[in-house]
Amino acid sequence: IKAFIHSLVVNRRMDEEYENLVNPNKFAAFLRTELGQRMKKAALSGRMYRERQFITGFPAGTLKSEYSGCSDIILVQGIIDCCFEEDGEMVIVDYKTDRVLKGKKGEEELRSRYSIQLDYYAKALSRLTGLNVKEKIIYSFTLGYAIDV
């Protein structure tokens, strides 16, 4: 993992100053989780996609926002950290490094902050792929585990 992180610096995909801030043990722990294993399986079958960019429009009334009373189209743009196909449906994974309290309070905080974002991602991904999004997951590196949203 350390060699991979260093290769990101060498290939100018990460600034050198950040190399020592990355904790390789947290990545190793992630790879051993059930989610990490599911993602590995999807990657090996060619069904995992990282940093998937999208831009799409939604009728304003269908979005949970201050624009929900408008009759216009709202453009939503984003980058999905990771998504993968599993059993003919999609799974979205959003990585978070926010410092939150341990346990249920931290989980609730992350859900509160990011559930709307993941709802938008799910609508966009479903529209782009034609597949149902069966799961929206936050992986918290602070907490060290996945949170269903």
NUTORKE-32292 format. One record per residue (C-alpha): residue in one letter; x, y, z. Coordinates in Angstrom, 2 decimals, padded with zeros to 5 digits, always signed. Layout:
atom rest=A east=X north=Y up=Z;
...
//
This chain:
atom rest=I east=+000.00 north=+000.00 up=+000.00;
atom rest=K east=+002.88 north=+002.36 up=+000.80;
atom rest=A east=+004.42 north=+001.65 up=-002.63;
atom rest=F east=+001.08 north=+002.36 up=-004.32;
atom rest=I east=+000.69 north=+005.65 up=-002.46;
atom rest=H east=+004.24 north=+006.62 up=-003.45;
atom rest=S east=+003.48 north=+005.76 up=-007.09;
atom rest=L east=+000.61 north=+008.27 up=-006.96;
atom rest=V east=+003.14 north=+010.95 up=-006.03;
atom rest=V east=+005.64 north=+009.83 up=-008.68;
atom rest=N east=+002.91 north=+009.86 up=-011.35;
atom rest=R east=+001.71 north=+013.30 up=-010.14;
atom rest=R east=-001.70 north=+012.04 up=-009.10;
atom rest=M east=-001.09 north=+013.14 up=-005.49;
atom rest=D east=+000.91 north=+016.02 up=-004.07;
atom rest=E east=+004.03 north=+014.92 up=-002.23;
atom rest=E east=+003.02 north=+016.77 up=+000.93;
atom rest=Y east=+000.02 north=+014.42 up=+001.35;
atom rest=E east=+001.95 north=+011.17 up=+001.11;
atom rest=N east=+002.82 north=+011.07 up=+004.81;
atom rest=L east=-000.74 north=+011.97 up=+005.82;
atom rest=V east=-002.21 north=+008.77 up=+004.37;
atom rest=N east=-002.46 north=+005.94 up=+006.86;
atom rest=P east=-001.85 north=+002.66 up=+004.97;
atom rest=N east=-003.22 north=+000.63 up=+007.91;
atom rest=K east=-006.67 north=+002.15 up=+007.38;
atom rest=F east=-006.62 north=+001.10 up=+003.73;
atom rest=A east=-005.49 north=-002.41 up=+004.65;
atom rest=A east=-008.33 north=-002.63 up=+007.18;
atom rest=F east=-010.81 north=-001.49 up=+004.53;
atom rest=L east=-009.64 north=-004.16 up=+002.09;
atom rest=R east=-010.38 north=-006.84 up=+004.71;
atom rest=T east=-013.98 north=-005.73 up=+005.26;
atom rest=E east=-016.98 north=-007.42 up=+003.67;
atom rest=L east=-017.44 north=-004.32 up=+001.50;
atom rest=G east=-013.79 north=-004.43 up=+000.43;
atom rest=Q east=-014.21 north=-008.07 up=-000.60;
atom rest=R east=-017.40 north=-007.33 up=-002.53;
atom rest=M east=-015.62 north=-004.54 up=-004.36;
atom rest=K east=-012.67 north=-006.81 up=-005.12;
atom rest=K east=-015.01 north=-009.38 up=-006.65;
atom rest=A east=-016.67 north=-006.69 up=-008.78;
atom rest=A east=-013.29 north=-005.31 up=-009.86;
atom rest=L east=-012.03 north=-008.73 up=-010.91;
atom rest=S east=-015.15 north=-009.21 up=-013.04;
atom rest=G east=-014.78 north=-005.76 up=-014.64;
atom rest=R east=-017.90 north=-004.39 up=-012.95;
atom rest=M east=-016.41 north=-001.81 up=-010.59;
atom rest=Y east=-016.12 north=+001.85 up=-011.59;
atom rest=R east=-014.15 north=+004.52 up=-009.75;
atom rest=E east=-014.58 north=+008.27 up=-009.86;
atom rest=R east=-017.54 north=+008.07 up=-012.22;
atom rest=Q east=-018.39 north=+011.60 up=-013.32;
atom rest=F east=-021.90 north=+012.59 up=-014.27;
atom rest=I east=-024.06 north=+015.56 up=-015.08;
atom rest=T east=-027.79 north=+015.17 up=-015.45;
atom rest=G east=-030.95 north=+017.17 up=-015.09;
atom rest=F east=-033.95 north=+016.63 up=-012.86;
atom rest=P east=-037.26 north=+018.45 up=-012.71;
atom rest=A east=-036.83 north=+020.77 up=-009.73;
atom rest=G east=-039.93 north=+019.40 up=-008.02;
atom rest=T east=-038.33 north=+015.93 up=-007.77;
atom rest=L east=-035.32 north=+017.08 up=-005.73;
atom rest=K east=-035.03 north=+017.55 up=-002.00;
atom rest=S east=-033.80 north=+021.13 up=-002.04;
atom rest=E east=-034.74 north=+024.76 up=-001.77;
atom rest=Y east=-035.55 north=+024.56 up=-005.49;
atom rest=S east=-038.26 north=+021.92 up=-005.08;
atom rest=G east=-041.02 north=+024.47 up=-005.73;
atom rest=C east=-039.54 north=+025.54 up=-009.07;
atom rest=S east=-040.80 north=+024.27 up=-012.39;
atom rest=D east=-037.35 north=+024.39 up=-014.00;
atom rest=I east=-034.81 north=+021.67 up=-014.62;
atom rest=I east=-031.99 north=+021.54 up=-012.09;
atom rest=L east=-028.61 north=+020.27 up=-013.30;
atom rest=V east=-026.78 north=+018.02 up=-010.87;
atom rest=Q east=-023.10 north=+017.32 up=-011.35;
atom rest=G east=-020.95 north=+014.99 up=-009.31;
atom rest=I east=-018.29 north=+012.35 up=-009.11;
atom rest=I east=-019.25 north=+009.01 up=-007.59;
atom rest=D east=-016.24 north=+007.70 up=-005.64;
atom rest=C east=-017.03 north=+004.10 up=-006.50;
atom rest=C east=-019.90 north=+002.06 up=-007.81;
atom rest=F east=-020.17 north=-001.55 up=-008.80;
atom rest=E east=-022.63 north=-003.93 up=-010.34;
atom rest=E east=-023.73 north=-006.87 up=-008.22;
atom rest=D east=-026.51 north=-009.30 up=-009.13;
atom rest=G east=-027.75 north=-007.01 up=-011.92;
atom rest=E east=-028.09 north=-003.98 up=-009.65;
atom rest=M east=-025.76 north=-001.14 up=-008.66;
atom rest=V east=-024.09 north=-000.33 up=-005.35;
atom rest=I east=-022.72 north=+003.16 up=-004.61;
atom rest=V east=-019.81 north=+003.62 up=-002.22;
atom rest=D east=-018.83 north=+007.07 up=-000.98;
atom rest=Y east=-015.62 north=+007.36 up=+001.04;
atom rest=K east=-015.56 north=+009.84 up=+003.91;
atom rest=T east=-012.74 north=+011.02 up=+006.14;
atom rest=D east=-014.82 north=+013.40 up=+008.30;
atom rest=R east=-013.94 north=+013.42 up=+011.97;
atom rest=V east=-017.04 north=+012.29 up=+013.79;
atom rest=L east=-017.86 north=+010.78 up=+017.16;
atom rest=K east=-017.44 north=+007.03 up=+017.43;
atom rest=G east=-020.47 north=+004.77 up=+017.23;
atom rest=K east=-024.11 north=+005.58 up=+016.49;
atom rest=K east=-023.70 north=+009.35 up=+016.90;
atom rest=G east=-021.00 north=+009.42 up=+014.23;
atom rest=E east=-023.08 north=+007.23 up=+011.92;
atom rest=E east=-026.10 north=+009.51 up=+012.35;
atom rest=E east=-023.98 north=+012.58 up=+011.64;
atom rest=L east=-022.61 north=+011.10 up=+008.41;
atom rest=R east=-026.07 north=+009.98 up=+007.26;
atom rest=S east=-027.44 north=+013.44 up=+008.01;
atom rest=R east=-024.66 north=+015.18 up=+006.09;
atom rest=Y east=-024.62 north=+012.95 up=+003.02;
atom rest=S east=-027.93 north=+011.15 up=+002.49;
atom rest=I east=-029.26 north=+013.75 up=+000.04;
atom rest=Q east=-026.00 north=+013.65 up=-001.93;
atom rest=L east=-026.22 north=+009.88 up=-002.20;
atom rest=D east=-029.89 north=+010.09 up=-003.21;
atom rest=Y east=-028.87 north=+012.32 up=-006.12;
atom rest=Y east=-026.04 north=+009.97 up=-007.03;
atom rest=A east=-028.43 north=+007.01 up=-007.00;
atom rest=K east=-030.96 north=+008.76 up=-009.25;
atom rest=A east=-028.23 north=+009.79 up=-011.68;
atom rest=L east=-026.55 north=+006.38 up=-011.73;
atom rest=S east=-029.85 north=+004.58 up=-012.27;
atom rest=R east=-030.66 north=+006.91 up=-015.13;
atom rest=L east=-027.21 north=+006.49 up=-016.71;
atom rest=T east=-027.00 north=+002.70 up=-016.37;
atom rest=G east=-030.65 north=+001.69 up=-016.56;
atom rest=L east=-030.07 north=-000.41 up=-013.43;
atom rest=N east=-031.63 north=-000.15 up=-010.00;
atom rest=V east=-029.37 north=+001.14 up=-007.21;
atom rest=K east=-029.84 north=-001.41 up=-004.44;
atom rest=E east=-027.45 north=+000.08 up=-001.88;
atom rest=K east=-025.92 north=+003.42 up=-000.96;
atom rest=I east=-022.96 north=+003.02 up=+001.38;
atom rest=I east=-020.70 north=+005.46 up=+003.18;
atom rest=Y east=-017.34 north=+004.01 up=+004.16;
atom rest=S east=-016.02 north=+006.08 up=+007.06;
atom rest=F east=-012.25 north=+005.87 up=+007.47;
atom rest=T east=-012.66 north=+007.58 up=+010.85;
atom rest=L east=-015.07 north=+004.93 up=+012.13;
atom rest=G east=-013.44 north=+002.11 up=+010.17;
atom rest=Y east=-016.61 north=+000.60 up=+008.77;
atom rest=A east=-019.42 north=+000.89 up=+006.22;
atom rest=I east=-022.70 north=+002.65 up=+006.92;
atom rest=D east=-025.85 north=+001.89 up=+004.93;
atom rest=V east=-027.73 north=+005.02 up=+003.87;
//
